Amino acid sequence: MRGMIRLAGLALVLVPVAAQAMTVNEFLTKTTALQAKGFAAMLSPDVSLLRDEIKTAATAYRAEIDAAQAAHRKPRSCPPPKGQAKVDSNTLIAAFQAIPPAKRMMSVKAAFYGFMDKRYPCS
């Protein structure tokens, strides 16, 4: 029995920790580096990493909005229906750059939520 407990403890130590949420600062640093590469940036794995980070935040945001509406609660904001809230990367990057440097340690998800809340307030 002790052997099993030790083995389980060792397994917990060896299992990689779940990836930390990307901060706005990290996002902007990667974005700046990619912009400096020009067209060659399209070959960088960071393009997918950044795209996936935003996609994950957007999916979670939409799920939260949909859950609030399904529960007949006021949603945090009122974006257009799924697929119609088009936000280009330049607009989103500019919004992230407008965040004061002292606050850029917030997650991309938190910054995205704030951006969407401000862009699509409920009337």
DRENLUM-564860 format. One line per 3 residues: number of its first residue (from 1); for each residue x, y, z of C-alpha. Coordinates in Angstrom, 3 decimals, padded with zeros to 6 digits. Layout:
// residues N
NUM) X,Y,Z ~ ... .
// end
This chain:
// residues 123
1) 000.000,000.000,000.000 ~ 002.805,002.423,000.880 ~ 004.413,001.648,-002.445 .
4) 001.234,002.660,-004.255 ~ 001.022,005.918,-002.313 ~ 004.653,006.736,-003.081 .
7) 004.130,005.883,-006.741 ~ 001.054,008.100,-006.883 ~ 002.990,010.923,-005.198 .
10) 005.839,010.548,-007.669 ~ 003.393,010.566,-010.573 ~ 001.920,013.845,-009.340 .
13) 005.365,015.407,-009.227 ~ 006.208,014.217,-012.730 ~ 002.930,015.269,-014.335 .
16) 003.473,018.624,-016.034 ~ 001.625,021.537,-014.545 ~ -001.203,022.861,-016.710 .
19) -000.140,025.735,-018.911 ~ -000.491,029.137,-017.318 ~ -002.762,031.660,-018.965 .
22) -000.874,033.992,-021.266 ~ -000.609,037.547,-020.002 ~ -001.270,040.619,-022.104 .
25) 002.405,041.496,-021.746 ~ 003.466,038.120,-023.190 ~ 000.890,038.450,-025.953 .
28) 002.126,041.900,-026.958 ~ 005.775,040.821,-026.791 ~ 005.077,037.912,-029.150 .
31) 002.988,040.131,-031.421 ~ 005.770,042.713,-031.688 ~ 008.328,040.018,-032.468 .
34) 006.091,038.565,-035.174 ~ 005.446,041.971,-036.732 ~ 009.212,042.532,-036.925 .
37) 009.576,039.316,-038.934 ~ 007.187,040.524,-041.615 ~ 005.929,037.824,-043.969 .
40) 008.265,035.248,-042.410 ~ 006.158,035.456,-039.250 ~ 003.558,033.249,-040.908 .
43) 005.961,030.328,-040.446 ~ 006.295,030.887,-036.704 ~ 004.422,028.606,-034.300 .
46) 003.666,031.750,-032.276 ~ 001.042,032.726,-034.864 ~ -001.017,029.670,-033.964 .
49) -000.310,030.152,-030.276 ~ -001.648,033.725,-030.332 ~ -004.601,032.826,-032.539 .
52) -005.518,029.930,-030.229 ~ -005.220,032.146,-027.146 ~ -007.767,034.592,-028.590 .
55) -009.993,031.810,-029.886 ~ -010.063,030.198,-026.427 ~ -010.937,033.513,-024.788 .
58) -013.625,034.233,-027.390 ~ -015.180,030.787,-026.999 ~ -015.283,031.121,-023.205 .
61) -016.720,034.626,-023.514 ~ -019.482,033.497,-025.868 ~ -020.287,030.541,-023.599 .
64) -020.650,032.894,-020.630 ~ -022.946,035.205,-022.608 ~ -025.045,032.266,-023.833 .
67) -025.284,030.766,-020.326 ~ -026.494,034.066,-018.880 ~ -029.128,034.399,-021.575 .
70) -030.255,030.780,-021.139 ~ -030.629,031.388,-017.396 ~ -032.583,034.585,-018.094 .
73) -029.890,036.700,-016.437 ~ -028.524,039.937,-017.805 ~ -025.391,039.123,-019.818 .
76) -022.165,040.997,-019.121 ~ -022.422,042.544,-022.602 ~ -024.539,042.279,-025.716 .
79) -022.385,041.315,-028.703 ~ -024.010,040.489,-032.025 ~ -024.895,036.835,-032.703 .
82) -022.055,034.342,-032.997 ~ -020.042,034.838,-036.167 ~ -021.136,038.450,-036.620 .
85) -018.912,040.137,-034.030 ~ -015.946,040.686,-036.310 ~ -012.881,042.035,-034.569 .
88) -009.710,042.372,-036.590 ~ -006.320,041.710,-035.061 ~ -005.182,045.341,-035.360 .
91) -008.148,046.544,-033.304 ~ -007.568,043.927,-030.630 ~ -003.821,044.570,-030.474 .
94) -004.464,048.319,-030.183 ~ -006.893,047.671,-027.322 ~ -004.297,045.539,-025.540 .
97) -001.631,048.196,-026.115 ~ -003.946,050.762,-024.526 ~ -003.813,048.791,-021.270 .
100) -001.361,050.559,-018.952 ~ 001.912,048.612,-018.658 ~ 001.372,048.145,-014.918 .
103) -001.828,046.193,-015.659 ~ -000.522,044.036,-018.499 ~ 000.076,041.086,-016.200 .
106) -003.636,040.301,-016.496 ~ -004.536,037.312,-018.633 ~ -005.409,037.655,-022.291 .
109) -008.794,036.208,-021.358 ~ -009.457,038.989,-018.824 ~ -008.321,041.647,-021.299 .
112) -010.459,040.154,-024.066 ~ -013.498,040.114,-021.765 ~ -012.909,043.770,-020.895 .
115) -012.509,044.669,-024.565 ~ -015.758,042.937,-025.522 ~ -017.652,044.388,-022.553 .
118) -016.607,047.885,-023.576 ~ -017.222,047.333,-027.296 ~ -020.672,045.744,-026.936 .
121) -022.400,047.208,-023.870 ~ -026.027,046.317,-023.287 ~ -028.354,049.269,-023.813 .
// end
